[in-house]
């Protein structure tokens, strides 16, 4: 995938962020936005075009990539202490591979699909999602954080074009999350700026996603909006 990006003329930065064992939400999105701000502030130094940034992430990274696309410059998700105040954290396109998008509906969505999540109930104090928020999913005190952590919340006419892919056999995150996201996006920014594809038989990642032919389709999408 990286080779394909380089051949198309894209510079690539791999962003690190704090995990839930280090700091709870919104630390991760604070870090990702800070990284975008840093890269844009130093675009000349790194020979980047500050007006043509894209994000690409899978699973938890898919959530963060989608948040970048939907919540540009939203102060509730920015930590001023991380620097580069006044520099935009916007991306001009995004790729979301099987991201988790609205934590509190995952259990019911798996049930509707007739399967169970491999990690057990999301609405458990021990779930990865509950640990990420620092509150138990499904409780009243967690719900405002669920909303704040969801890319759904920030969708507007300013949302960047997004390419979404999700495996039909994914038992970590229900494909319903991505289907709903695509519907909401199309209503806000138009079908021409949104691609949703279900990869038949694919699970939570795997070779169908990284296949060069699949990656080439996504790069064509990025080229459309960034070149």
C-alpha positions in Angstrom: 0.0 0.0 0.0 2.8 2.4 0.9 4.5 1.8 -2.4 1.3 2.5 -4.2 0.9 5.8 -2.4 4.5 6.8 -3.2 4.2 5.9 -6.9 1.2 8.3 -7.0 3.3 11.1 -5.6 1.9 11.0 -2.0 4.0 11.7 1.0 3.1 9.4 3.9 3.2 10.1 7.7 2.3 7.4 10.2 0.6 9.1 13.2 1.0 7.7 16.7 -1.6 8.4 19.4 -2.2 7.5 23.0 -4.1 4.3 23.6 -6.7 3.8 26.3 -4.1 2.3 28.6 -2.3 5.6 28.5 -5.1 8.1 28.4 -8.9 8.0 27.8 -10.9 9.8 25.1 -10.5 12.4 23.7 -6.7 11.9 24.0 -6.4 9.9 20.8 -8.2 12.3 18.5 -6.4 15.2 20.3 -3.1 13.6 19.2 -4.2 12.9 15.7 -5.4 16.4 15.1 -2.2 17.8 16.7 -0.2 15.7 14.2 -2.2 17.1 11.2 -1.6 20.6 12.6 2.1 20.0 13.0 2.4 18.6 9.4 0.5 21.6 8.0 2.5 24.1 10.0 5.7 22.5 8.7 4.5 21.8 5.2 7.3 23.8 3.6 10.0 22.0 5.6 8.7 18.6 4.6 7.8 19.6 1.0 4.0 19.0 1.5 1.0 20.7 0.0 -0.9 22.1 3.0 -4.1 22.3 1.0 -4.1 18.6 0.0 -4.1 16.3 3.1 -5.9 13.0 3.4 -6.3 10.5 6.3 -6.4 6.7 6.1 -7.1 4.4 9.0 -8.5 1.0 9.9 -10.6 -0.1 12.9 -9.8 2.4 15.7 -7.8 4.3 13.1 -10.8 4.3 10.9 -12.8 6.0 13.6 -10.0 8.7 13.8 -9.8 9.1 10.1 -13.5 9.6 9.9 -13.4 12.1 12.7 -10.8 14.1 10.9 -13.0 14.2 7.8 -16.1 15.2 9.7 -14.9 17.4 12.6 -12.4 19.8 11.1 -11.3 22.5 13.5 -14.0 21.5 16.1 -12.6 23.0 19.4 -14.2 20.2 21.5 -11.7 17.7 20.0 -8.6 19.9 20.0 -6.0 20.1 22.8 -4.5 23.6 22.6 -1.6 22.5 24.8 -0.4 20.3 21.9 0.6 23.3 19.9 0.1 25.1 16.5 -2.9 27.1 17.6 -4.7 28.6 14.6 -3.5 26.0 12.2 -6.3 23.9 10.6 -6.6 20.2 11.3 -8.8 19.6 8.3 -8.2 16.9 5.7 -9.4 17.1 2.2 -10.3 13.4 1.8 -10.4 10.4 4.0 -10.4 6.6 3.9 -12.2 4.6 6.6 -11.5 0.9 6.7 -14.0 -0.9 9.0 -14.0 1.9 11.6 -16.1 1.8 14.8 -18.4 4.7 14.4 -21.1 4.7 17.1 -20.2 2.6 20.1 -23.6 2.1 21.9 -25.4 0.4 19.0 -22.8 -2.3 18.2 -24.4 -5.0 20.4 -27.9 -4.5 18.9 -26.4 -4.4 15.4 -24.6 -7.7 15.8 -27.8 -9.2 17.1 -29.7 -8.0 14.1 -27.1 -9.5 11.8 -27.5 -12.8 13.6 -23.9 -13.0 15.0 -22.1 -12.1 18.1 -19.0 -9.9 18.4 -15.8 -11.8 19.0 -14.9 -9.5 21.9 -18.2 -10.0 23.7 -20.6 -7.2 24.6 -19.5 -3.6 23.9 -21.9 -2.6 26.7 -19.6 -4.0 29.4 -17.2 -2.2 31.7 -14.4 -4.4 30.4 -15.0 -3.7 26.7 -12.3 -1.9 24.7 -14.8 0.8 23.9 -15.8 1.4 27.6 -12.1 1.5 28.5 -11.5 4.0 25.7 -14.2 6.4 27.0 -13.5 5.8 30.7 -17.3 5.0 31.1 -19.3 1.9 30.6 -21.1 1.9 27.2 -24.8 1.8 27.6 -25.0 3.9 30.7 -26.4 7.5 30.8 -23.0 8.9 31.9 -21.3 7.3 28.9 -23.8 8.5 26.2 -22.5 12.1 25.8 -19.0 10.6 25.3 -20.4 8.1 22.7 -21.8 11.1 20.8 -18.6 13.1 21.1 -16.5 10.1 19.9 -18.8 9.4 16.9 -18.0 10.7 13.4 -21.8 10.7 12.9 -22.1 13.7 15.2 -20.1 16.1 13.2 -21.3 15.3 9.6 -22.1 18.5 7.8 -21.9 20.0 4.3 -18.3 20.8 5.1 -17.4 17.1 5.6 -14.6 15.9 3.3 -15.0 13.1 0.7 -14.8 9.7 2.2 -14.1 6.2 0.9 -15.4 3.4 3.2 -14.8 -0.3 3.1 -16.1 -3.0 5.5 -15.9 -6.8 5.4 -19.2 -8.7 5.4 -17.7 -11.2 7.9 -16.4 -8.7 10.3 -17.2 -9.8 13.9 -15.2 -7.1 15.6 -17.3 -4.2 14.2 -20.7 -4.7 12.6 -20.8 -3.6 9.0 -24.1 -1.8 9.8 -21.9 1.0 11.4 -20.3 1.7 8.0 -23.6 1.4 6.1 -25.3 4.0 8.3 -22.3 6.3 8.0 -22.4 6.2 4.2 -26.1 7.0 4.2 -25.6 10.0 6.5 -22.7 11.2 4.4 -24.5 11.0 1.1 -27.4 13.0 2.5 -25.0 15.7 3.7 -22.3 16.0 0.9 -23.8 14.1 -2.0 -23.3 10.6 -3.4 -20.4 11.7 -5.6 -18.2 12.3 -2.6 -18.9 9.0 -0.8 -18.0 5.5 -1.7 -19.1 2.6 0.4 -18.1 -1.0 -0.5 -18.7 -4.2 1.4 -16.0 -6.8 0.8 -17.7 -10.1 0.6 -16.3 -12.7 3.1 -13.7 -10.3 4.4 -13.2 -10.1 8.2 -11.7 -7.4 10.3 -8.9 -6.6 7.8 -7.0 -9.0 5.7 -5.7 -9.5 2.2 -8.9 -8.3 0.4 -8.2 -4.8 1.7 -4.5 -4.7 1.0 -4.8 -6.3 -2.5 -3.1 -3.9 -5.0 -6.2 -3.8 -7.2 -8.3 -2.7 -4.2 -5.8 -0.1 -3.1 -5.6 1.3 -6.6 -9.3 2.0 -6.6 -8.9 4.0 -3.4 -5.9 5.9 -4.8 -8.0 6.8 -7.8 -10.6 8.3 -5.4 -7.9 10.3 -3.6 -6.5 11.5 -6.9 -10.0 12.7 -7.9 -10.1 15.1 -4.9 -6.5 15.9 -4.3 -5.0 16.3 -7.7 
